[in-house]
Amino acid sequence: MAKEKINSKNLNNNLKRLSEISEWFDNQDEIDVEEGLNKVKEAVKLIKVSQERLKGIKNEFEEIKKEIGVEDILES
């Protein structure tokens, strides 16, 4: 699969791409060092972007909980 642009908002696509990279390594009898290095670099970028997106999602959920008063309900 060709290298795709990393989309910081689409967590599912980024996780799918990480899975594809992992499968590529698993399916290699002999790993081309240069190609492997490029895939590792791409994976690192995907992981960083995905971690940031997860933090953003968590913050969005926290804001929603505050808006609807879920914390008050759960603490009662």
N, CA, C and O atoms as a GROMACS GRO file, in nm:
protein
  304
    1MET      N    1   0.084  -0.118   0.000
    1MET     CA    2   0.000   0.000   0.000
    1MET      C    3   0.088   0.124   0.000
    1MET      O    4   0.189   0.128   0.071
    2ALA      N    5   0.052   0.221  -0.077
    2ALA     CA    6   0.129   0.344  -0.083
    2ALA      C    7   0.114   0.422   0.047
    2ALA      O    8   0.013   0.414   0.116
    3LYS      N    9   0.218   0.496   0.078
    3LYS     CA   10   0.216   0.578   0.199
    3LYS      C   11   0.108   0.684   0.185
    3LYS      O   12   0.106   0.760   0.088
    4GLU      N   13   0.019   0.690   0.284
    4GLU     CA   14  -0.090   0.785   0.281
    4GLU      C   15  -0.060   0.902   0.374
    4GLU      O   16   0.020   0.891   0.466
    5LYS      N   17  -0.126   1.013   0.347
    5LYS     CA   18  -0.113   1.129   0.435
    5LYS      C   19  -0.177   1.096   0.569
    5LYS      O   20  -0.286   1.039   0.575
    6ILE      N   21  -0.110   1.134   0.675
    6ILE     CA   22  -0.160   1.108   0.809
    6ILE      C   23  -0.269   1.210   0.842
    6ILE      O   24  -0.246   1.331   0.832
    7ASN      N   25  -0.386   1.160   0.879
    7ASN     CA   26  -0.499   1.245   0.912
    7ASN      C   27  -0.515   1.246   1.064
    7ASN      O   28  -0.551   1.145   1.125
    8SER      N   29  -0.488   1.360   1.123
    8SER     CA   30  -0.492   1.368   1.269
    8SER      C   31  -0.633   1.353   1.326
    8SER      O   32  -0.647   1.328   1.445
    9LYS      N   33  -0.736   1.366   1.245
    9LYS     CA   34  -0.874   1.356   1.294
    9LYS      C   35  -0.935   1.218   1.274
    9LYS      O   36  -1.039   1.189   1.333
   10ASN      N   37  -0.874   1.133   1.191
   10ASN     CA   38  -0.935   1.003   1.164
   10ASN      C   39  -0.857   0.891   1.231
   10ASN      O   40  -0.770   0.829   1.171
   11LEU      N   41  -0.891   0.867   1.355
   11LEU     CA   42  -0.823   0.768   1.437
   11LEU      C   43  -0.835   0.628   1.376
   11LEU      O   44  -0.738   0.552   1.376
   12ASN      N   45  -0.951   0.593   1.326
   12ASN     CA   46  -0.970   0.459   1.269
   12ASN      C   47  -0.877   0.433   1.152
   12ASN      O   48  -0.818   0.326   1.143
   13ASN      N   49  -0.864   0.529   1.061
   13ASN     CA   50  -0.774   0.511   0.947
   13ASN      C   51  -0.630   0.498   0.993
   13ASN      O   52  -0.554   0.416   0.939
   14ASN      N   53  -0.591   0.577   1.092
   14ASN     CA   54  -0.454   0.571   1.141
   14ASN      C   55  -0.424   0.437   1.207
   14ASN      O   56  -0.316   0.381   1.188
   15LEU      N   57  -0.520   0.385   1.284
   15LEU     CA   58  -0.501   0.255   1.347
   15LEU      C   59  -0.497   0.143   1.242
   15LEU      O   60  -0.422   0.046   1.256
   16LYS      N   61  -0.578   0.157   1.139
   16LYS     CA   62  -0.576   0.059   1.029
   16LYS      C   63  -0.440   0.060   0.961
   16LYS      O   64  -0.384  -0.045   0.930
   17ARG      N   65  -0.386   0.178   0.937
   17ARG     CA   66  -0.254   0.190   0.872
   17ARG      C   67  -0.145   0.129   0.961
   17ARG      O   68  -0.055   0.062   0.911
   18LEU      N   69  -0.153   0.152   1.092
   18LEU     CA   70  -0.056   0.090   1.184
   18LEU      C   71  -0.064  -0.062   1.174
   18LEU      O   72   0.039  -0.130   1.176
   19SER      N   73  -0.183  -0.114   1.165
   19SER     CA   74  -0.201  -0.258   1.151
   19SER      C   75  -0.138  -0.308   1.021
   19SER      O   76  -0.075  -0.414   1.019
   20GLU      N   77  -0.156  -0.234   0.914
   20GLU     CA   78  -0.098  -0.271   0.784
   20GLU      C   79   0.055  -0.271   0.791
   20GLU      O   80   0.119  -0.360   0.734
   21ILE      N   81   0.111  -0.174   0.860
   21ILE     CA   82   0.257  -0.168   0.875
   21ILE      C   83   0.305  -0.289   0.954
   21ILE      O   84   0.404  -0.352   0.917
   22SER      N   85   0.236  -0.321   1.060
   22SER     CA   86   0.272  -0.437   1.142
   22SER      C   87   0.266  -0.565   1.059
   22SER      O   88   0.356  -0.649   1.066
   23GLU      N   89   0.160  -0.581   0.982
   23GLU     CA   90   0.145  -0.698   0.896
   23GLU      C   91   0.257  -0.706   0.793
   23GLU      O   92   0.306  -0.814   0.762
   24TRP      N   93   0.298  -0.590   0.739
   24TRP     CA   94   0.406  -0.588   0.642
   24TRP      C   95   0.532  -0.648   0.704
   24TRP      O   96   0.597  -0.732   0.642
   25PHE      N   97   0.566  -0.606   0.826
   25PHE     CA   98   0.683  -0.661   0.893
   25PHE      C   99   0.667  -0.811   0.918
   25PHE      O  100   0.763  -0.887   0.901
   26ASP      N  101   0.548  -0.853   0.959
   26ASP     CA  102   0.523  -0.995   0.987
   26ASP      C  103   0.538  -1.082   0.862
   26ASP      O  104   0.577  -1.198   0.872
   27ASN      N  105   0.507  -1.025   0.746
   27ASN     CA  106   0.505  -1.104   0.622
   27ASN      C  107   0.636  -1.101   0.544
   27ASN      O  108   0.643  -1.158   0.435
   28GLN      N  109   0.737  -1.038   0.596
   28GLN     CA  110   0.864  -1.028   0.525
   28GLN      C  111   0.958  -1.141   0.563
   28GLN      O  112   0.982  -1.167   0.681
   29ASP      N  113   1.010  -1.209   0.462
   29ASP     CA  114   1.113  -1.309   0.488
   29ASP      C  115   1.246  -1.238   0.513
   29ASP      O  116   1.321  -1.272   0.605
   30GLU      N  117   1.272  -1.139   0.430
   30GLU     CA  118   1.390  -1.055   0.443
   30GLU      C  119   1.345  -0.911   0.435
   30GLU      O  120   1.281  -0.871   0.338
   31ILE      N  121   1.377  -0.833   0.536
   31ILE     CA  122   1.330  -0.695   0.541
   31ILE      C  123   1.431  -0.603   0.474
   31ILE      O  124   1.549  -0.604   0.507
   32ASP      N  125   1.382  -0.526   0.380
   32ASP     CA  126   1.463  -0.420   0.320
   32ASP      C  127   1.481  -0.312   0.426
   32ASP      O  128   1.383  -0.253   0.472
   33VAL      N  129   1.604  -0.287   0.464
   33VAL     CA  130   1.632  -0.196   0.575
   33VAL      C  131   1.578  -0.056   0.548
   33VAL      O  132   1.519   0.005   0.638
   34GLU      N  133   1.597  -0.005   0.429
   34GLU     CA  134   1.550   0.130   0.397
   34GLU      C  135   1.398   0.138   0.402
   34GLU      O  136   1.342   0.231   0.460
   35GLU      N  137   1.333   0.043   0.342
   35GLU     CA  138   1.186   0.042   0.342
   35GLU      C  139   1.134   0.021   0.485
   35GLU      O  140   1.036   0.084   0.525
   36GLY      N  141   1.199  -0.066   0.560
   36GLY     CA  142   1.160  -0.088   0.699
   36GLY      C  143   1.174   0.038   0.782
   36GLY      O  144   1.087   0.070   0.863
   37LEU      N  145   1.284   0.110   0.761
   37LEU     CA  146   1.305   0.236   0.833
   37LEU      C  147   1.195   0.337   0.802
   37LEU      O  148   1.145   0.404   0.891
   38ASN      N  149   1.158   0.347   0.675
   38ASN     CA  150   1.051   0.439   0.636
   38ASN      C  151   0.919   0.401   0.701
   38ASN      O  152   0.842   0.488   0.743
   39LYS      N  153   0.893   0.272   0.709
   39LYS     CA  154   0.768   0.227   0.772
   39LYS      C  155   0.770   0.254   0.923
   39LYS      O  156   0.667   0.290   0.980
   40VAL      N  157   0.885   0.237   0.987
   40VAL     CA  158   0.896   0.267   1.130
   40VAL      C  159   0.872   0.416   1.154
   40VAL      O  160   0.802   0.453   1.248
   41LYS      N  161   0.931   0.500   1.070
   41LYS     CA  162   0.911   0.645   1.084
   41LYS      C  163   0.764   0.682   1.068
   41LYS      O  164   0.710   0.763   1.144
   42GLU      N  165   0.698   0.621   0.969
   42GLU     CA  166   0.556   0.646   0.948
   42GLU      C  167   0.475   0.600   1.069
   42GLU      O  168   0.383   0.669   1.113
   43ALA      N  169   0.510   0.483   1.123
   43ALA     CA  170   0.438   0.430   1.240
   43ALA      C  171   0.452   0.521   1.359
   43ALA      O  172   0.356   0.543   1.432
   44VAL      N  173   0.572   0.576   1.381
   44VAL     CA  174   0.594   0.667   1.493
   44VAL      C  175   0.506   0.790   1.479
   44VAL      O  176   0.446   0.835   1.577
   45LYS      N  177   0.498   0.845   1.359
   45LYS     CA  178   0.411   0.962   1.335
   45LYS      C  179   0.266   0.926   1.362
   45LYS      O  180   0.193   1.002   1.426
   46LEU      N  181   0.224   0.810   1.313
   46LEU     CA  182   0.086   0.766   1.335
   46LEU      C  183   0.055   0.748   1.483
   46LEU      O  184  -0.053   0.786   1.529
   47ILE      N  185   0.148   0.692   1.557
   47ILE     CA  186   0.128   0.672   1.701
   47ILE      C  187   0.114   0.805   1.772
   47ILE      O  188   0.025   0.822   1.855
   48LYS      N  189   0.202   0.900   1.740
   48LYS     CA  190   0.197   1.031   1.805
   48LYS      C  191   0.066   1.103   1.775
   48LYS      O  192   0.002   1.157   1.865
   49VAL      N  193   0.027   1.101   1.648
   49VAL     CA  194  -0.098   1.167   1.608
   49VAL      C  195  -0.218   1.099   1.674
   49VAL      O  196  -0.311   1.166   1.718
   50SER      N  197  -0.215   0.966   1.681
   50SER     CA  198  -0.325   0.892   1.741
   50SER      C  199  -0.335   0.918   1.891
   50SER      O  200  -0.445   0.930   1.945
   51GLN      N  201  -0.221   0.927   1.958
   51GLN     CA  202  -0.222   0.959   2.101
   51GLN      C  203  -0.283   1.097   2.126
   51GLN      O  204  -0.362   1.115   2.218
   52GLU      N  205  -0.246   1.194   2.044
   52GLU     CA  206  -0.301   1.328   2.058
   52GLU      C  207  -0.451   1.329   2.032
   52GLU      O  208  -0.527   1.398   2.101
   53ARG      N  209  -0.495   1.253   1.932
   53ARG     CA  210  -0.638   1.246   1.901
   53ARG      C  211  -0.714   1.182   2.016
   53ARG      O  212  -0.823   1.227   2.050
   54LEU      N  213  -0.657   1.077   2.074
   54LEU     CA  214  -0.722   1.012   2.189
   54LEU      C  215  -0.735   1.108   2.307
   54LEU      O  216  -0.838   1.109   2.375
   55LYS      N  217  -0.633   1.189   2.330
   55LYS     CA  218  -0.641   1.290   2.436
   55LYS      C  219  -0.754   1.388   2.406
   55LYS      O  220  -0.831   1.426   2.496
   56GLY      N  221  -0.764   1.429   2.279
   56GLY     CA  222  -0.870   1.521   2.240
   56GLY      C  223  -1.008   1.460   2.258
   56GLY      O  224  -1.100   1.527   2.305
   57ILE      N  225  -1.022   1.334   2.222
   57ILE     CA  226  -1.150   1.265   2.239
   57ILE      C  227  -1.186   1.257   2.386
   57ILE      O  228  -1.301   1.281   2.424
   58LYS      N  229  -1.088   1.223   2.470
   58LYS     CA  230  -1.113   1.215   2.613
   58LYS      C  231  -1.160   1.350   2.666
   58LYS      O  232  -1.255   1.357   2.745
   59ASN      N  233  -1.095   1.457   2.623
   59ASN     CA  234  -1.134   1.592   2.667
   59ASN      C  235  -1.276   1.625   2.621
   59ASN      O  236  -1.352   1.687   2.695
   60GLU      N  237  -1.311   1.585   2.499
   60GLU     CA  238  -1.446   1.610   2.448
   60GLU      C  239  -1.550   1.537   2.534
   60GLU      O  240  -1.654   1.593   2.567
   61PHE      N  241  -1.521   1.412   2.571
   61PHE     CA  242  -1.613   1.337   2.657
   61PHE      C  243  -1.626   1.402   2.794
   61PHE      O  244  -1.735   1.409   2.850
   62GLU      N  245  -1.515   1.450   2.847
   62GLU     CA  246  -1.520   1.518   2.977
   62GLU      C  247  -1.608   1.643   2.970
   62GLU      O  248  -1.685   1.670   3.061
   63GLU      N  249  -1.596   1.717   2.862
   63GLU     CA  250  -1.678   1.837   2.844
   63GLU      C  251  -1.826   1.800   2.833
   63GLU      O  252  -1.911   1.868   2.890
   64ILE      N  253  -1.856   1.695   2.760
   64ILE     CA  254  -1.995   1.650   2.746
   64ILE      C  255  -2.050   1.609   2.882
   64ILE      O  256  -2.163   1.644   2.917
   65LYS      N  257  -1.971   1.534   2.959
   65LYS     CA  258  -2.015   1.492   3.092
   65LYS      C  259  -2.045   1.614   3.179
   65LYS      O  260  -2.144   1.614   3.253
   66LYS      N  261  -1.962   1.716   3.172
   66LYS     CA  262  -1.986   1.838   3.251
   66LYS      C  263  -2.114   1.906   3.207
   66LYS      O  264  -2.193   1.952   3.290
   67GLU      N  265  -2.135   1.914   3.076
   67GLU     CA  266  -2.253   1.981   3.022
   67GLU      C  267  -2.382   1.915   3.067
   67GLU      O  268  -2.481   1.983   3.096
   68ILE      N  269  -2.382   1.783   3.074
   68ILE     CA  270  -2.507   1.716   3.110
   68ILE      C  271  -2.512   1.675   3.256
   68ILE      O  272  -2.611   1.616   3.300
   69GLY      N  273  -2.409   1.705   3.330
   69GLY     CA  274  -2.410   1.679   3.474
   69GLY      C  275  -2.396   1.533   3.510
   69GLY      O  276  -2.446   1.490   3.614
   70VAL      N  277  -2.330   1.454   3.426
   70VAL     CA  278  -2.314   1.312   3.453
   70VAL      C  279  -2.232   1.292   3.580
   70VAL      O  280  -2.260   1.199   3.656
   71GLU      N  281  -2.136   1.373   3.606
   71GLU     CA  282  -2.052   1.357   3.724
   71GLU      C  283  -2.137   1.365   3.851
   71GLU      O  284  -2.115   1.289   3.945
   72ASP      N  285  -2.233   1.456   3.853
   72ASP     CA  286  -2.321   1.469   3.969
   72ASP      C  287  -2.406   1.343   3.988
   72ASP      O  288  -2.426   1.298   4.100
   73ILE      N  289  -2.454   1.288   3.879
   73ILE     CA  290  -2.538   1.169   3.884
   73ILE      C  291  -2.456   1.051   3.933
   73ILE      O  292  -2.503   0.974   4.018
   74LEU      N  293  -2.334   1.034   3.881
   74LEU     CA  294  -2.250   0.919   3.917
   74LEU      C  295  -2.203   0.928   4.062
   74LEU      O  296  -2.184   0.825   4.127
   75GLU      N  297  -2.186   1.046   4.113
   75GLU     CA  298  -2.139   1.063   4.251
   75GLU      C  299  -2.251   1.048   4.354
   75GLU      O  300  -2.224   1.030   4.473
   76SER      N  301  -2.376   1.054   4.310
   76SER     CA  302  -2.491   1.044   4.403
   76SER      C  303  -2.513   0.904   4.452
   76SER      O  304  -2.605   0.880   4.530
   0.00000   0.00000   0.00000
